[in-house]
Amino acid sequence: MKSIEAGDSFVVKANKSEIRKACFHLFEFLGFRNKLKSVDKILIKPNLVSAQNYTVGSITDPLIVDELINYIRK
């Protein structure tokens, strides 16, 4: 897994086996832990725009959504 922080941006290049670790680093960078303390409900709106396979890159990979849900639950 490779990651780059540049100001307000965080880019992670990871393979499938590294998704959990990459998502954790991303969510920590975004400060989700502190933001989650002050909310009662969360709405997740993934960028699912069509019935295409996620590998074409035009939609949010379901594995990312799954990791976000796991992170929030913890």
C-alpha positions as CSV (number, residue, x, y, z in Angstrom):
1,M,0.0,0.0,0.0
2,K,1.3,3.5,-0.9
3,S,-0.2,6.7,0.4
4,I,0.5,10.4,-0.2
5,E,-0.7,13.3,1.9
6,A,-0.8,16.6,0.1
7,G,-2.5,19.4,2.0
8,D,-6.2,18.5,2.3
9,S,-5.8,15.5,-0.1
10,F,-5.0,11.9,0.7
11,V,-4.3,9.4,-2.0
12,V,-4.0,5.7,-1.3
13,K,-3.0,3.0,-3.8
14,A,-3.9,-0.4,-2.5
15,N,-4.8,-3.9,-3.7
16,K,-7.8,-5.8,-2.6
17,S,-6.1,-7.4,0.4
18,E,-5.1,-3.9,1.7
19,I,-8.6,-2.2,1.4
20,R,-9.3,-2.4,5.2
21,K,-6.0,-0.8,6.1
22,A,-6.3,1.8,3.3
23,C,-9.8,2.8,4.3
24,F,-8.8,3.1,8.0
25,H,-6.0,5.5,7.1
26,L,-8.3,7.5,4.9
27,F,-11.1,7.8,7.5
28,E,-8.6,8.8,10.2
29,F,-7.1,11.4,7.8
30,L,-10.7,12.8,7.3
31,G,-11.2,13.0,11.0
32,F,-14.2,10.7,11.0
33,R,-13.7,9.5,14.6
34,N,-14.2,12.9,16.0
35,K,-17.0,13.8,13.7
36,L,-18.9,10.6,14.5
37,K,-19.0,11.4,18.3
38,S,-21.4,14.3,17.7
39,V,-24.0,12.6,15.5
40,D,-27.0,10.4,16.2
41,K,-27.7,9.2,12.7
42,I,-25.6,8.7,9.6
43,L,-26.7,8.6,6.0
44,I,-24.3,7.0,3.5
45,K,-24.8,8.0,-0.1
46,P,-22.4,6.1,-2.3
47,N,-21.9,7.3,-5.8
48,L,-23.8,4.4,-7.4
49,V,-24.8,5.8,-10.7
50,S,-25.5,2.8,-12.9
51,A,-25.7,-0.9,-13.0
52,Q,-22.1,-1.1,-14.4
53,N,-19.5,-3.3,-12.7
54,Y,-17.5,-1.3,-10.2
55,T,-14.2,-2.0,-12.0
56,V,-15.0,0.6,-14.7
57,G,-14.4,3.2,-12.1
58,S,-17.6,5.2,-12.4
59,I,-19.2,4.0,-9.2
60,T,-18.1,3.6,-5.6
61,D,-16.5,0.1,-5.0
62,P,-18.9,-1.8,-2.7
63,L,-15.8,-2.9,-0.6
64,I,-15.2,0.8,0.3
65,V,-18.8,1.2,1.4
66,D,-18.5,-2.0,3.5
67,E,-15.3,-0.8,5.2
68,L,-17.0,2.6,5.9
69,I,-19.9,0.8,7.6
70,N,-17.5,-1.4,9.6
71,Y,-15.5,1.7,10.7
72,I,-18.7,3.5,11.8
73,R,-19.9,0.5,13.8
74,K,-16.7,0.3,15.7
